Amino acid sequence: MGDINECHGSTSCHDCGNITGCHWCGDASTGKCYSDSESFTCLWSTPCSELEKCLRQEAEFIGYGSNYSYIVNGFIAICVVLMLSLCCTIVCSAFVQVTSSVSYADDNRYYELREIDENEGNSDEDEDEGNSHENDIVVLPENANEAQVLQSYDDGWRYIPKIAQLNTPRKVKHCQRFAHISCAVFTFAVIVTVLTLIFTSPHFPEFTVCASEVDWSSMLKTFKNPTGSIQGKYILQASVYNPNKFDISMVNCTGTFKYKSTVIGRFTIDNTHKVNGKQKEFIVPAGSVGDILFVADLDVGISSAAYMYADYFYYNDLMLKVKTETYVGVMAGSSDEISYHTFYSLPEETIELSGFDDSICKCKLNN
């Protein structure tokens, strides 16, 4: 173990790393050097070289998340809604037909013709009787067939056609109107919602622990030959990717680490971090990825520590399960203030330490 006073006297991350038995905890510019015996501070921290090279001081734009799934699902949703609206219209029409009665009335378009013929009949009273019915109009019965119609023309008669009238009860009319309006409003609302989702394409923020294979190796070496449970703080680097088209603020993020089914650690990320020695709110702009250091409080039992060490160094098959819950502040428009908060509870994710996805980590992106 390094001398505590010698470790505390080191003021830079690199100087601290050159002293045997000392390690640096925290940001490269604001952290402190501690002895390995001071477990109450931190047992392990991200190496100095990675703090300088791999920790973004400002968010980096890498692109928005894909909206392909929203387009496909939105198209399906619109098709389903249109089909439901069509079915609703058909059912309504059938219901109206069943509950309505049909009556027949003269076609009003022929009334003027009747008046003209009546006037002409009055002026020709003295004409021959054989032609007296030439311009008369006759109303045929409802069930008049084609032969009767043709015969009426042959006899010089004119007839007024009958038209069917649907007599629908008033309540049924109101129900039909309400159904049509409801279908139209619902369809319009769904289309607007789908278009909004396609345009905004909301996604869960992505959270990745950006520790290299060397980092995990040096950290897990503290698990070798444990004489008791390992308790302490481990400072890790995380990258948070915001695939949305709006800025977000990590208001509060909590999570747990599990080895098999046993909880071995907990971590918390608040919405502030230090950049160049200044406290700064942790905001991830739209389509960007930002880096932050967080503290993981580990409490690993002696048997779990031994098995984790063996799985990593001997079997190359160490897996941890991470469960994350976070409150995210959505910053709409050009305002720097949080418009509203939302809660994300991400499903438990299994991380294979020998081959996890590190695509959003800075060092891997810039290689």
RONURO-38979 format. One record per residue (C-alpha): x, y, z. Coordinates in pm, whole numbers, padded with zeros to 5 digits, always signed. Example, Ala and Ser with C-alpha at 12.3 -4.5 7.8 and 13.67 -1.06 7.14 Angstrom:
+01230-00450+00780;+01367-00106+00714;
//
This chain:
+00000+00000+00000;+00119+00349-00076;+00203+00605+00186;-00109+00808+00258;+00075+01140+00290;+00269+01078-00029;-00049+00993-00215;-00230+01299-00083;+00061+01518-00185;+00018+01430-00551;-00184+01691-00735;-00214+01539-01082;-00362+01220-01212;-00042+01111-01387;+00181+01177-01084;-00057+00978-00868;-00048+00685-01111;+00332+00679-01095;+00332+00625-00718;+00305+00263-00616;+00000+00191-00403;-00182+00512-00499;-00477+00568-00727;-00664+00870-00857;-01035+00916-00787;-01259+01148-00981;-01221+01384-01273;-00875+01445-01415;-00881+01810-01310;-01080+01798-00985;-01009+01450-00845;-00768+01354-00568;-00500+01096-00511;-00564+00831-00246;-00384+00534-00104;-00508+00189-00195;-00573+00135+00174;-00836+00411+00182;-01132+00197+00079;-01380+00458+00205;-01288+00684-00089;-01270+00464-00396;-01109+00128-00459;-01065+00190-00830;-01115+00469-01082;-01093+00515-01457;-00722+00548-01551;-00575+00893-01616;-00504+00823-01982;-00869+00745-02043;-00992+01042-01843;-00799+01274-02073;-00846+01091-02401;-01180+00913-02368;-01396+01139-02151;-01588+01392-02361;-01588+01741-02212;-01869+01842-02446;-02144+01632-02605;-02071+01495-02952;-02335+01470-03224;-02350+01123-03384;-02698+01123-03541;-03061+01064-03455;-03223+00729-03392;-03405+00553-03673;-03776+00621-03723;-03825+00317-03950;-04022+00122-03688;-04250+00421-03630;-04320+00450-04004;-04405+00080-04039;-04613+00061-03721;-04780+00393-03801;-04881+00273-04147;-05025-00045-03995;-05212+00156-03730;-05365+00390-03990;-05474+00095-04206;-05635-00076-03906;-05817+00242-03804;-05944+00299-04159;-06070-00060-04174;-06244-00019-03838;-06403+00306-03955;-06525+00135-04273;-06670-00154-04071;-06836+00092-03835;-06992+00275-04132;-07119-00051-04283;-07269-00166-03953;-07436+00172-03903;-07586+00160-04253;-07715-00193-04197;-07866-00091-03863;-08040+00205-04027;-08184-00022-04298;-08319-00268-04040;-08477-00006-03814;-08626+00206-04095;-08942+00158-04300;-08984+00223-04671;-09269+00424-04825;-09338+00534-05183;-09436+00882-05297;-09482+01064-05626;-09169+01201-05783;-09195+01576-05719;-09021+01651-06047;-09339+01556-06234;-09576+01789-06049;-09508+02081-06285;-09585+01858-06579;-09921+01768-06423;-10017+02135-06382;-09929+02209-06743;-10139+01920-06867;-10435+02019-06650;-10431+02373-06792;-10414+02239-07144;-10705+02006-07069;-10926+02295-06958;-10858+02491-07277;-10939+02193-07502;-11277+02095-07352;-11446+02096-07689;-11204+01862-07860;-11303+01521-07980;-11366+01265-07704;-11128+01017-07863;-10837+01251-07790;-10959+01374-07448;-10716+01152-07254;-10415+01208-07475;-10235+01438-07224;-10384+01301-06905;-10157+01179-06628;-10225+00862-06436;-10066+00744-06114;-09992+00377-06147;-09995+00151-05843;-09671+00081-05658;-09647-00268-05800;-09704-00159-06159;-09514-00381-06396;-09346-00293-06724;-09644-00409-06932;-09878-00171-06750;-09636+00117-06801;-09606+00049-07172;-09984+00011-07202;-10034+00349-07037;-09818+00507-07305;-10008+00325-07579;-10339+00454-07441;-10204+00811-07437;-10168+00821-07062;-09876+00968-06878;-09778+00835-06540;-09596+00981-06241;-09318+00747-06124;-09302+00645-05764;-08984+00695-05558;-08889+00508-05240;-08849+00705-04919;-08664+00571-04615;-08836+00662-04289;-08567+00649-04021;-08653+00710-03653;-08505+01028-03511;-08300+00848-03243;-08147+00623-03505;-08051+00927-03712;-07882+01084-03410;-07693+00762-03339;-07581+00739-03700;-07460+01097-03702;-07276+01048-03372;-07108+00731-03505;-06992+00904-03824;-06853+01203-03633;-06680+00977-03379;-06517+00768-03652;-06397+01079-03833;-06254+01240-03515;-06088+00915-03402;-05932+00856-03745;-05806+01214-03759;-05660+01189-03407;-05480+00863-03490;-05333+01007-03810;-05209+01319-03629;-05062+01106-03348;-04884+00876-03593;-04738+01168-03787;-04621+01329-03462;-04452+01007-03351;-04285+00965-03690;-04156+01322-03676;-04032+01311-03315;-03939+00938-03305;-03903+00914-02924;-03647+00659-02804;-03507+00542-02473;-03169+00700-02394;-02883+00449-02423;-02649+00401-02129;-02311+00228-02162;-02025+00180-01917;-01719+00274-02122;-01455+00065-01949;-01198-00110-02164;-01074-00463-02117;-00770-00323-01936;-00998-00127-01702;-01203-00431-01608;-00889-00634-01558;-00731-00383-01323;-01057-00336-01136;-01124-00707-01092;-00768-00768-00972;-00885-00617-00644;-01109-00925-00613;-00813-01166-00603;-00781-01375-00286;-01047-01186-00089;-01028-01225+00287;-01378-01091+00335;-01652-00912+00152;-01529-00636-00078;-01694-00305-00006;-01599+00020-00166;-01655+00279-00433;-01559+00227-00794;-01561+00534-01018;-01659+00441-01371;-01708+00630-01694;-02046+00616-01868;-02163+00739-02206;-02525+00844-02250;-02664+00861-02603;-02976+01067-02675;-03122+00939-03006;-03418+01178-02984;-03474+01501-03173;-03497+01700-02851;-03250+01768-02568;-03271+01574-02243;-03134+01624-01895;-03047+01325-01678;-03232+01441-01367;-03166+01126-01168;-03050+00780-01267;-03023+00482-01034;-02937+00123-01103;-02807-00205-00972;-02539-00452-01074;-02613-00821-01036;-02381-01118-01055;-02605-01410-01138;-02902-01341-00907;-02713-01153-00633;-02703-00772-00616;-02336-00677-00587;-02359-00300-00631;-02568+00009-00679;-02500+00332-00861;-02650+00678-00888;-02602+00945-01153;-02732+01293-01077;-02787+01574-01324;-02464+01760-01248;-02101+01687-01320;-01776+01879-01322;-01629+02006-01647;-01292+02182-01623;-01343+02224-01251;-01691+02379-01280;-02019+02222-01178;-02236+02178-01485;-02579+02034-01546;-02557+01711-01743;-02756+01781-02060;-02736+01559-02366;-02839+01747-02683;-03052+01587-02953;-02874+01312-03145;-02563+01343-02929;-02368+01141-02678;-02224+01277-02355;-01986+01130-02098;-02004+01139-01722;-01827+00976-01428;-02041+00792-01176;-01978+00611-00850;-02069+00245-00813;-02097+00129-00451;-02000-00238-00458;-02063-00487-00181;-01938-00821-00307;-01937-01126-00085;-01621-01336-00055;-01760-01625-00260;-01903-01398-00533;-01571-01211-00559;-01381-01537-00605;-01623-01663-00870;-01621-01329-01055;-01240-01329-01061;-01235-01685-01197;-01506-01619-01457;-01320-01320-01595;-00956-01428-01587;-00985-01804-01630;-01308-01862-01825;-01344-01524-02001;-01717-01546-01936;-01807-01288-01674;-02155-01145-01714;-02326-00878-01509;-02693-00781-01515;-02771-00412-01506;-03109-00267-01414;-03153+00107-01472;-03427+00350-01372;-03400+00714-01464;-03594+01039-01452;-03533+01237-01768;-03610+01602-01818;-03728+01684-02171;-03617+02022-02300;-03852+02119-02582;-03782+02396-02829;-03491+02634-02785;-03548+02680-02412;-03276+02576-02168;-03537+02489-01908;-03693+02147-01860;-04042+02138-02011;-04156+01819-01841;-04021+01504-01678;-04064+01145-01780;-03964+00818-01615;-03780+00536-01788;-03751+00190-01638;-03526-00004-01869;-03547-00383-01872;-03269-00574-01708;-02976-00599-01947;-02700-00858-01945;-02350-00721-02008;-02073-00958-02112;-01760-00782-01994;-01543-00947-02258;-01757-00823-02546;-02024-00563-02465;-02145-00298-02707;-01915+00005-02677;-02005+00173-03006;-02098+00505-02843;-01780+00529-02637;-01546+00802-02756;-01230+00598-02783;-01405+00332-02988;-01577+00589-03212;-01255+00766-03292;-01045+00459-03366;
//
